[in-house]
Amino acid sequence: MITAKARARGQSVEAYIRDRLLEDASLVSDTAVLTADQIDQTFEDVADMLPAGVPALSDKAISRESIYTREDDWR
């Protein structure tokens, strides 16, 4: 679905998603505050852009220990 839309525009999937997000953001004025429902819908729209079958990140992959490692671990 997303790949076909990107291809129809002659764009990569990444460029298409970026442009869609920018287009959606431009619809909201600088003074507008998004409601919780609008934020939820935006996340749902972005999630719908992901190809089917993309595995979720594990809890370990997004744990604090995994993200913030000690400098000693880098050597």
DSSP file (Angstrom, degrees, kcal/mol; ACC not computed):
  #  RESIDUE AA STRUCTURE BP1 BP2  ACC     N-H-->O    O-->H-N    N-H-->O    O-->H-N    TCO  KAPPA ALPHA  PHI   PSI    X-CA   Y-CA   Z-CA
    1    1 A M     >        0   0    0      0, 0.0     4,-2.0     0, 0.0     5,-0.2   0.000 360.0 360.0 360.0 -58.6    0.0    0.0    0.0
    2    2 A I  H  >  +     0   0    0     46,-0.2     4,-2.4     1,-0.2     5,-0.2   0.876 360.0  53.9 -67.4 -36.5    2.6    2.6    1.1
    3    3 A T  H  > S+     0   0    0      1,-0.2     4,-2.7     2,-0.2    -1,-0.2   0.908 108.6  49.1 -64.1 -42.0    5.1    1.3   -1.5
    4    4 A A  H  > S+     0   0    0      2,-0.2     4,-2.4     1,-0.2    -1,-0.2   0.900 111.3  49.2 -64.6 -41.4    2.6    1.7   -4.3
    5    5 A K  H  X S+     0   0    0     -4,-2.0     4,-1.2     2,-0.2    -2,-0.2   0.913 113.1  46.8 -65.0 -41.9    1.7    5.2   -3.2
    6    6 A A  H  X>S+     0   0    0     -4,-2.4     5,-2.9     1,-0.2     4,-0.5   0.932 112.5  50.0 -64.2 -45.0    5.4    6.2   -3.0
    7    7 A R  H ><5S+     0   0    0     -4,-2.7     3,-1.1     1,-0.2    -2,-0.2   0.888 106.0  56.5 -60.5 -40.3    6.0    4.6   -6.4
    8    8 A A  H 3<5S+     0   0    0     -4,-2.4    -1,-0.2     1,-0.3    -2,-0.2   0.812 110.6  44.6 -62.5 -30.1    3.1    6.5   -7.9
    9    9 A R  H 3<5S-     0   0    0     -4,-1.2    -1,-0.3    -3,-0.5    -2,-0.2   0.482 116.4-116.5 -89.9  -4.2    4.7    9.7   -6.8
   10   10 A G  T <<5S+     0   0    0     -3,-1.1     2,-0.3    -4,-0.5    -3,-0.2   0.846  74.9 123.1  72.1  33.9    8.1    8.6   -8.0
   11   11 A Q      < -     0   0    0     -5,-2.9    -1,-0.3    -6,-0.1    -2,-0.1  -0.824  66.5-106.7-124.5 161.3    9.5    8.7   -4.5
   12   12 A S     >  -     0   0    0     -2,-0.3     4,-2.5     1,-0.1     5,-0.2  -0.434  40.2-109.1 -74.3 162.6   11.2    6.3   -2.1
   13   13 A V  H  > S+     0   0    0      1,-0.2     4,-2.6     2,-0.2     5,-0.2   0.915 120.6  52.0 -59.6 -42.8    9.1    5.1    0.8
   14   14 A E  H  > S+     0   0    0      1,-0.2     4,-2.4     2,-0.2    -1,-0.2   0.920 111.1  46.0 -61.4 -44.6   11.1    7.2    3.2
   15   15 A A  H  > S+     0   0    0      2,-0.2     4,-2.7     1,-0.2    -1,-0.2   0.895 112.3  51.7 -65.9 -39.5   10.7   10.4    1.1
   16   16 A Y  H  X S+     0   0    0     -4,-2.5     4,-2.6     2,-0.2    -2,-0.2   0.938 111.2  46.3 -62.0 -47.4    7.0    9.7    0.7
   17   17 A I  H  X S+     0   0    0     -4,-2.6     4,-2.5     2,-0.2     5,-0.2   0.926 112.9  50.3 -62.0 -44.8    6.5    9.3    4.5
   18   18 A R  H  X S+     0   0    0     -4,-2.4     4,-2.4    -5,-0.2    -2,-0.2   0.938 112.5  46.7 -58.4 -47.3    8.5   12.4    5.2
   19   19 A D  H  X S+     0   0    0     -4,-2.7     4,-2.7     1,-0.2    -1,-0.2   0.888 111.2  51.5 -64.1 -39.0    6.5   14.5    2.7
   20   20 A R  H  X S+     0   0    0     -4,-2.6     4,-2.8     2,-0.2    -1,-0.2   0.918 110.2  48.9 -63.3 -42.9    3.2   13.1    4.0
   21   21 A L  H  X S+     0   0    0     -4,-2.5     4,-2.4     1,-0.2    -2,-0.2   0.911 112.9  47.7 -62.9 -41.7    4.2   14.1    7.6
   22   22 A L  H  X S+     0   0    0     -4,-2.4     4,-1.9     2,-0.2    -2,-0.2   0.900 112.1  49.7 -66.1 -40.1    5.2   17.6    6.4
   23   23 A E  H  X S+     0   0    0     -4,-2.7     4,-0.8     2,-0.2    -2,-0.2   0.933 112.6  46.9 -62.6 -45.7    1.9   18.0    4.5
   24   24 A D  H >< S+     0   0    0     -4,-2.8     3,-0.8     1,-0.2     4,-0.4   0.896 111.3  51.8 -63.5 -39.6   -0.1   16.9    7.5
   25   25 A A  H >< S+     0   0    0     -4,-2.4     3,-1.2     1,-0.2    -1,-0.2   0.853 103.8  57.8 -66.0 -33.7    1.9   19.2    9.8
   26   26 A S  H 3< S+     0   0    0     -4,-1.9    -1,-0.2     1,-0.3    -2,-0.2   0.704  95.1  66.0 -71.6 -17.3    1.2   22.2    7.4
   27   27 A L  T << S+     0   0    0     -3,-0.8     2,-0.5    -4,-0.8    -1,-0.3   0.674  91.7  73.5 -74.7 -16.7   -2.5   21.6    7.8
   28   28 A V  S <  S-     0   0    0     -3,-1.2     6,-0.0    -4,-0.4    -1,-0.0  -0.862  85.6-130.2-101.2 126.1   -2.2   22.6   11.5
   29   29 A S    >   -     0   0    0     -2,-0.5     3,-1.0     1,-0.1    -2,-0.1  -0.253  24.6-108.2 -70.2 163.3   -1.7   26.3   12.2
   30   30 A D  T 3  S+     0   0    0      1,-0.2    -1,-0.1    -4,-0.1    -2,-0.0   0.772 119.2  48.4 -63.2 -26.1    1.1   27.4   14.5
   31   31 A T  T 3  S+     0   0    0      2,-0.1    -1,-0.2     0, 0.0     2,-0.1   0.569  89.0 104.8 -92.9  -8.8   -1.4   28.4   17.2
   32   32 A A    <   -     0   0    0     -3,-1.0     2,-0.5     1,-0.0    -4,-0.0  -0.444  58.1-149.8 -75.7 145.4   -3.5   25.1   17.0
   33   33 A V        -     0   0    0     -2,-0.1     2,-0.2     0, 0.0    -2,-0.1  -0.967  19.6-125.5-113.4 127.2   -3.1   22.6   19.8
   34   34 A L        -     0   0    0     -2,-0.5     2,-0.1     1,-0.1    -6,-0.0  -0.469  20.8-131.6 -72.8 140.2   -3.6   19.0   18.8
   35   35 A T     >  -     0   0    0     -2,-0.2     4,-2.3     1,-0.1     5,-0.2  -0.414  26.7-106.3 -80.6 165.8   -6.2   17.0   20.7
   36   36 A A  H  > S+     0   0    0      1,-0.2     4,-2.7     2,-0.2     5,-0.2   0.883 122.8  53.5 -60.2 -38.5   -5.4   13.6   22.1
   37   37 A D  H  > S+     0   0    0      2,-0.2     4,-2.5     1,-0.2    -1,-0.2   0.889 108.1  49.6 -64.7 -39.0   -7.6   12.1   19.4
   38   38 A Q  H  > S+     0   0    0      2,-0.2     4,-2.2     1,-0.2    -2,-0.2   0.897 111.8  48.2 -66.9 -39.7   -5.7   14.0   16.7
   39   39 A I  H  X S+     0   0    0     -4,-2.3     4,-2.3     2,-0.2    -2,-0.2   0.937 112.3  49.2 -65.0 -45.8   -2.4   12.8   18.1
   40   40 A D  H  X S+     0   0    0     -4,-2.7     4,-2.3     1,-0.2    -2,-0.2   0.912 111.1  50.1 -58.3 -43.5   -3.7    9.2   18.3
   41   41 A Q  H  X S+     0   0    0     -4,-2.5     4,-2.6     2,-0.2    -1,-0.2   0.883 108.3  52.9 -65.2 -37.9   -4.9    9.4   14.7
   42   42 A T  H  X S+     0   0    0     -4,-2.2     4,-2.3     2,-0.2    -1,-0.2   0.929 110.5  47.0 -62.8 -45.3   -1.5   10.7   13.5
   43   43 A F  H  X S+     0   0    0     -4,-2.3     4,-2.6     1,-0.2    -2,-0.2   0.892 112.0  51.0 -63.5 -38.8    0.3    7.8   15.1
   44   44 A E  H  X S+     0   0    0     -4,-2.3     4,-2.1     2,-0.2    -2,-0.2   0.911 109.5  50.6 -63.3 -41.9   -2.3    5.4   13.6
   45   45 A D  H  X S+     0   0    0     -4,-2.6     4,-0.6     2,-0.2    -2,-0.2   0.910 112.4  46.3 -62.3 -42.6   -1.7    7.0   10.2
   46   46 A V  H >X S+     0   0    0     -4,-2.3     3,-1.1     1,-0.2     4,-0.5   0.915 111.1  52.2 -66.4 -42.4    2.0    6.6   10.5
   47   47 A A  H >< S+     0   0    0     -4,-2.6     3,-1.2     1,-0.3    -2,-0.2   0.866 103.8  58.0 -61.8 -35.9    1.7    3.0   11.7
   48   48 A D  H 3< S+     0   0    0     -4,-2.1    -1,-0.3     1,-0.2   -46,-0.2   0.718  97.8  62.6 -66.4 -19.7   -0.5    2.2    8.7
   49   49 A M  H << S+     0   0    0     -3,-1.1    -1,-0.2    -4,-0.6    -2,-0.2   0.666  82.8  96.8 -79.1 -16.8    2.4    3.3    6.5
   50   50 A L  S << S-     0   0    0     -3,-1.2     3,-0.1    -4,-0.5   -48,-0.1  -0.508  85.9-106.9 -74.7 140.0    4.7    0.5    7.8
   51   51 A P    >   -     0   0    0      0, 0.0     3,-1.2     0, 0.0    -1,-0.1  -0.305  42.0 -96.3 -62.7 149.7    4.8   -2.6    5.7
   52   52 A A  T 3  S+     0   0    0      1,-0.2    -4,-0.0    -4,-0.1    -3,-0.0  -0.366 106.4  31.2 -64.8 144.0    3.0   -5.7    7.0
   53   53 A G  T 3  S+     0   0    0      1,-0.3    -1,-0.2    -3,-0.1    -3,-0.0   0.473  72.9 147.7  89.0   2.0    5.1   -8.1    9.0
   54   54 A V    <   -     0   0    0     -3,-1.2    -1,-0.3     1,-0.1     2,-0.0  -0.597  49.9-123.6 -70.7 122.3    7.6   -5.7   10.4
   55   55 A P        -     0   0    0      0, 0.0     2,-0.1     0, 0.0    -1,-0.1  -0.347  20.0-116.1 -70.7 147.9    8.5   -7.2   13.8
   56   56 A A        -     0   0    0      1,-0.1     2,-0.2    -2,-0.0     0, 0.0  -0.443  35.1-100.0 -74.9 153.5    8.1   -5.1   16.9
   57   57 A L        -     0   0    0     -2,-0.1    -1,-0.1     1,-0.1     2,-0.1  -0.503  39.9-116.6 -71.7 143.7   11.1   -4.2   19.0
   58   58 A S     >  -     0   0    0     -2,-0.2     4,-1.1     1,-0.1     5,-0.1  -0.339  22.8-110.5 -75.1 163.0   11.7   -6.3   22.0
   59   59 A D  T  4 S+     0   0    0      1,-0.2     3,-0.3     2,-0.2     4,-0.1   0.875 120.9  54.3 -60.0 -37.4   11.6   -4.9   25.5
   60   60 A K  T >4 S+     0   0    0      1,-0.2     3,-1.2     2,-0.2     6,-0.3   0.881 101.7  57.8 -64.7 -37.9   15.4   -5.4   25.7
   61   61 A A  T 34 S+     0   0    0      1,-0.3    -1,-0.2     5,-0.1    -2,-0.2   0.805 115.2  35.8 -64.4 -29.3   16.0   -3.4   22.5
   62   62 A I  T 3< S+     0   0    0     -4,-1.1    -1,-0.3    -3,-0.3    -2,-0.2   0.189  90.9 121.7-110.6  16.8   14.3   -0.4   24.0
   63   63 A S  S <> S-     0   0    0     -3,-1.2     4,-2.1    -4,-0.1     3,-0.3  -0.418  73.6-117.1 -76.4 156.2   15.4   -0.7   27.5
   64   64 A R  H  > S+     0   0    0      1,-0.2     4,-3.3     2,-0.2    -1,-0.1   0.896 116.1  54.7 -57.3 -42.2   17.4    2.0   29.2
   65   65 A E  H  4 S+     0   0    0      1,-0.2    -1,-0.2     2,-0.2     5,-0.1   0.847 109.9  46.6 -63.4 -33.7   20.4   -0.3   29.6
   66   66 A S  H  4 S+     0   0    0     -3,-0.3    -1,-0.2    -6,-0.3    -2,-0.2   0.853 118.4  40.4 -76.4 -35.5   20.3   -1.0   25.9
   67   67 A I  H  < S+     0   0    0     -4,-2.1     2,-0.8     1,-0.2    -2,-0.2   0.922 118.7  44.1 -80.2 -46.3   20.0    2.6   24.8
   68   68 A Y  S  < S+     0   0    0     -4,-3.3     2,-0.2    -5,-0.2    -1,-0.2  -0.838  75.7 174.1-105.6  98.9   22.4    4.2   27.3
   69   69 A T        -     0   0    0     -2,-0.8     2,-0.1    -3,-0.2    -3,-0.1  -0.661  35.9 -99.8-101.1 159.9   25.5    2.1   27.6
   70   70 A R    >   -     0   0    0     -2,-0.2     3,-1.2     1,-0.1     4,-0.5  -0.456  27.9-120.0 -74.7 149.9   28.7    2.9   29.5
   71   71 A E  G >  S+     0   0    0      1,-0.3     3,-1.4     2,-0.2     4,-0.5   0.834 112.5  65.1 -58.5 -32.9   31.6    4.4   27.7
   72   72 A D  G >  S+     0   0    0      1,-0.3     3,-0.9     2,-0.2    -1,-0.3   0.821  93.8  60.5 -60.3 -30.2   33.7    1.4   28.8
   73   73 A D  G <  S+     0   0    0     -3,-1.2    -1,-0.3     1,-0.2    -2,-0.2   0.724  96.4  61.6 -70.1 -20.2   31.4   -0.8   26.7
   74   74 A W  G <         0   0    0     -3,-1.4    -1,-0.2    -4,-0.5    -2,-0.2   0.658 360.0 360.0 -80.8 -16.0   32.4    1.1   23.5
   75   75 A R    <         0   0    0     -3,-0.9    -1,-0.2    -4,-0.5    -2,-0.1   0.464 360.0 360.0 -89.8 360.0   36.1    0.2   23.7
